[in-house]
Amino acid sequence: MALTKEELLEKITARYGESIRMDEDSLDLPAVIIDSNKAHDLIKFLRDEPSLSFNFMTDLCGAHFPDNAPEAQFALIYHLHNWLDNVRIRIKAFLNAENPSIDTMCDLYLAANWMERETYDFYGIDFKGHPDLRRILNMDEMESFPMRKEFPLEDQGRTDKDDRYFGREPQTNNVPNNELR
């Protein structure tokens, strides 16, 4: 008998109780929010429990919510897939802005290795216990994390940029527009 969404959520709630909250489902994809210190245990449970068998990590990504309270400014979103019953689940864990860190999932899913490196590279989230946590796409010398909302969209120090070429008015108002053309 195939695993249903209701059975899945019932088993998770029975095991984790207060540590778990239901999140908004989309496209009939069950979604839960777990305390970050219990995320590893939940994902291990979903993988190892014979009646659940979430044997594939489809995706892992980060998100930055600067308007949230400091203890929930970063989020990790995991997508797991049970191939046997063709059931998916989304798991979110919120992290503290001062020290965004969470346990690695590399010991559970080999695919987590590069996904965690990419999330570290773009958001600066530390994955405790990761075997090789270093930048994967950006330069090693880079000190910022470009997917954080505080990262500027344009390089403010560029001297070769002229707003006229980008369809914007120049920053100075003391030169008439007809003299710029």
Buried (B, 14 or more C-beta within 10 A) or exposed (E): EEBEBEBBBEBBBEBBEEBBEEBEEEEEBBBBBBBBEBBBBBBBBBBEEEEBBBBBBBEBBBBBEEEEEEEBBBBBBBBBBBEEBEBBBBBBBBBBBEEBBBBBBBEBBEBBBBBBBBBBBBBBBBBEEBEEBEBBEEEEEEEEBBBBEEEEEEEEEEEEEEEEEEEEEEEEEEEEEEEEE
